[in-house]
Amino acid sequence: MKRMFYRGKYVDSADAREMGFKRQRLMDQGSSYFGAPGPSYMYDAPPPIPPAYSYVPPPFPVVRLRGLPFDCSEAEIVDFFHGLDVIDVLFVHKGGKFTGEAYCVLGYPLQIDFALQRNRRNIGRRYVEVFRSRKEEYYNAIANEVSDAPGGSPRRGAPRARSMDERDLSEFKGVLRLRGLPFSATKDDIIKFFKDFALSEDKVHLIANSEGRPAGESFVEFESPEESKAAMSKDRMTLGCRYIELFPASREELEEAASRGRLISKSFEAKDTSEPTPVLRMRGLPFSAGKDDIIDFFKNFTLSEDSVHIAFNFEGRPTGEAFVEFASAEDAKAALAKDRMTLGSRYIELFQSSPDELNEAVSKAR
């Protein structure tokens, strides 16, 4: 088994569960990570193993994606691989521009084959190719991002070319794009986030993923370019338990998102906010989770096995999602407090749903 020299000791490297966190810590060290000899964070080759005891470790669980939309977000890639453990997403840039490629680290080597089954499926109107990759390719991509990025930090989607102090007003067009929003965030939440600025609901535009659900992003229109630049002071501040990234955007980008149907419709917003139902949708479940596990997750509520519906794909495999029927809409709303709490080793996302959505999911599984 290959081992990794990390913080003064060797640790097992077969599992990529902590890779996303480790990469961020490594990147915070700057480009010296790839510098002169000395303690290295890269995987060292183990000593030769006698043939009689030879062992072939499982492959590092990383895949490469090609053909991504140029406005693709991490949330869309997580949706693309729904049901799998997405540990890290690294967007690839060249000359400061996104190439349409990315590396995606998964939780287990077994999930590589499941990821490859998504080959040539769509994100928006683009079909995405999925390829096997290797640990070395992933590390080389990190090295290239660090050496190419200002300040020795990898880009995470849209390039952040200069610091706020260095940015010229000409970069600001009166529109900002927000990324990292809780999926349950509403327009009111965003208006409160920018409470020092005059905003109305018609100036806040929530972005939808390919299924028409919140993607964790939005566009916000300000009264002037000066106000949008001033609002950048909120970059990386928190909304709920999430820190929010802000990027200058343009009205053309907003109009393009609207023309492609990527903005959440008012009917969807009204359904989510004014018509609470007793049904919740769960996402991110371990594939091994059973109804008893879900009932235990909601142990403060009265549930039976008949009120838990685990979703399966056309092959009869669990998708990592489930629908739960509560005794009342009030119970379902109270149960949302469990959003992003853990079941086993996975954190679980909760969404308001409806009986129609539940029935549709059940009928597809038959």
Salt bridges, closest charged atoms under 4 A:
ASP12 OD1 - ARG3 NH1 2.60
ASP15 OD2 - ARG17 NE 3.94
ASP71 OD2 - ARG260 NH1 3.07
ASP71 OD2 - ARG262 NH1 2.99
GLU74 OE2 - ARG156 NH2 3.10
GLU76 OE2 - ARG262 NH2 3.05
ASP79 OD1 - ARG283 NH1 2.66
ASP85 OD1 - ARG346 NE 2.62
ASP88 OD2 - ARG23 NE 2.44
ASP88 OD1 - ARG156 NH1 3.39
GLU101 OE1 - ARG64 NH1 3.49
ASP113 OD1 - ARG132 NH2 2.96
GLU129 OE1 - ARG66 NE 3.00
GLU129 OE2 - ARG120 NH2 3.73
GLU136 OE1 - ARG134 NH1 3.38
GLU137 OE2 - ARG134 NH2 3.64
GLU145 OE1 - HIS93 ND1 2.98
ASP148 OD2 - ARG155 NH1 3.31
GLU171 OE2 - ARG162 NH2 2.54
GLU171 OE1 - ARG167 NE 3.70
GLU217 OE1 - ARG177 NH1 3.11
GLU221 OE2 - HIS205 NE2 2.75
GLU221 OE1 - ARG251 NH1 2.59
ASP235 OD2 - ARG160 NH2 2.40
GLU245 OE1 - ARG179 NH2 3.08
GLU245 OE2 - ARG236 NH2 3.23
GLU256 OE2 - ARG260 NH1 3.96
GLU269 OE2 - LYS187 NZ 3.65
GLU315 OE1 - ARG317 NE 3.42
GLU321 OE2 - ARG281 NH1 3.27
GLU325 OE1 - HIS309 NE2 2.77
GLU349 OE1 - ARG283 NE 3.09
GLU349 OE2 - ARG340 NH2 3.16
GLU357 OE2 - ARG213 NH2 1.54
GLU357 OE2 - ARG281 NE 3.83
GLU360 OE2 - LYS364 NZ 3.50
